Amino acid sequence: MACTLIANMRELGSLTRPQAAALIGVAPLNHDSGARRGYRAIAGGRRRVRNVLYVATLSAVRCNGPIREFYRRLSAGGKPAKVALVACMRKMVVMLNGRVRDQLAATATP
């Protein structure tokens, strides 16, 4: 996953949370019109990164404490398995973006 992110997500660390999620394609996009509240779905983004992130998230749901608890809480709250998994993918992207940003900031200060 690290190699894929380095190769395909050079912007990582310089993006906001919504921008990072949208760039990979795990941001929920609404289909609203007027007073109608439509279906939310993920779309677009970088397919290779999203595919690798999906597999990494499957592993994280089993082994990573915070991601596992987040997934269990969503599932217990009635979310379908795929919706909870995509939410975990988004959470991982946000966490990785923050880690890269903090690492870049730490190396930039003299």
C-alpha positions as CSV (number, residue, x, y, z in Angstrom):
1,M,0.0,0.0,0.0
2,A,2.9,2.4,0.8
3,C,4.4,1.9,-2.7
4,T,1.0,2.6,-4.3
5,L,0.4,5.7,-2.3
6,I,3.9,7.1,-3.0
7,A,3.6,6.4,-6.7
8,N,0.0,7.5,-7.2
9,M,-0.7,10.1,-4.5
10,R,2.0,12.6,-4.5
11,E,-0.4,15.2,-3.2
12,L,-0.9,13.3,0.1
13,G,0.0,15.5,3.0
14,S,-0.9,18.7,1.3
15,L,-4.7,18.0,1.1
16,T,-7.6,18.6,3.4
17,R,-9.6,15.7,4.7
18,P,-12.4,16.0,2.1
19,Q,-10.0,16.6,-0.7
20,A,-8.0,13.5,0.1
21,A,-11.1,11.3,0.3
22,A,-12.5,12.7,-2.9
23,L,-9.2,12.3,-4.8
24,I,-9.1,8.6,-3.9
25,G,-12.9,8.2,-4.5
26,V,-14.2,7.3,-1.1
27,A,-16.0,10.5,-0.3
28,P,-19.8,10.1,-0.3
29,L,-21.4,12.2,-3.0
30,N,-25.0,13.2,-2.7
31,H,-27.7,13.1,-5.3
32,D,-30.0,15.7,-3.9
33,S,-32.3,18.0,-5.8
34,G,-34.4,20.7,-4.2
35,A,-36.1,19.2,-1.2
36,R,-35.4,15.6,-2.3
37,R,-32.7,13.8,-0.4
38,G,-31.1,11.2,-2.6
39,Y,-28.8,8.3,-2.4
40,R,-25.2,8.8,-1.3
41,A,-22.5,6.9,-3.2
42,I,-18.8,7.0,-3.8
43,A,-17.5,7.7,-7.3
44,G,-14.5,8.8,-9.3
45,G,-11.1,9.0,-7.8
46,R,-8.0,7.0,-8.5
47,R,-9.0,3.4,-9.0
48,R,-5.6,1.7,-8.3
49,V,-5.3,3.5,-5.0
50,R,-8.9,2.7,-4.0
51,N,-8.4,-1.0,-4.9
52,V,-5.2,-1.3,-2.8
53,L,-6.8,0.7,0.0
54,Y,-9.8,-1.7,0.0
55,V,-7.6,-4.7,0.6
56,A,-5.6,-2.9,3.2
57,T,-8.8,-1.9,5.0
58,L,-10.0,-5.5,5.0
59,S,-6.8,-6.4,6.9
60,A,-7.2,-3.4,9.2
61,V,-10.7,-4.3,10.1
62,R,-9.4,-7.6,11.4
63,C,-6.1,-6.5,13.0
64,N,-6.0,-2.7,13.6
65,G,-7.6,-1.7,16.9
66,P,-9.0,1.7,16.1
67,I,-10.3,0.7,12.6
68,R,-11.7,-2.5,14.0
69,E,-13.6,-0.7,16.7
70,F,-14.9,1.9,14.2
71,Y,-16.1,-0.9,11.9
72,R,-17.8,-2.7,14.7
73,R,-19.5,0.4,15.9
74,L,-20.9,1.2,12.5
75,S,-22.0,-2.4,12.0
76,A,-23.7,-2.5,15.4
77,G,-25.4,0.8,14.4
78,G,-27.1,-0.9,11.5
79,K,-24.8,0.1,8.6
80,P,-24.4,-2.5,5.8
81,A,-21.0,-4.2,5.7
82,K,-19.9,-2.4,2.5
83,V,-20.9,1.0,3.8
84,A,-19.0,0.4,7.0
85,L,-16.0,-0.8,5.1
86,V,-16.0,2.3,2.8
87,A,-16.2,4.5,5.9
88,C,-13.2,2.7,7.3
89,M,-11.4,3.3,4.0
90,R,-12.1,7.0,4.2
91,K,-10.9,7.0,7.8
92,M,-7.7,5.4,6.8
93,V,-7.1,7.9,4.0
94,V,-7.7,10.8,6.5
95,M,-5.3,9.2,9.0
96,L,-2.6,8.6,6.4
97,N,-2.9,12.1,5.0
98,G,-2.5,13.5,8.5
99,R,0.5,11.4,9.2
100,V,2.2,12.4,6.0
101,R,1.4,16.1,6.7
102,D,2.8,15.9,10.2
103,Q,5.9,14.1,9.0
104,L,6.5,16.7,6.3
105,A,6.1,19.5,8.9
106,A,8.5,17.8,11.3
107,T,11.2,17.5,8.6
108,A,10.7,21.0,7.3
109,T,11.4,22.7,10.6
110,P,15.1,23.3,11.2
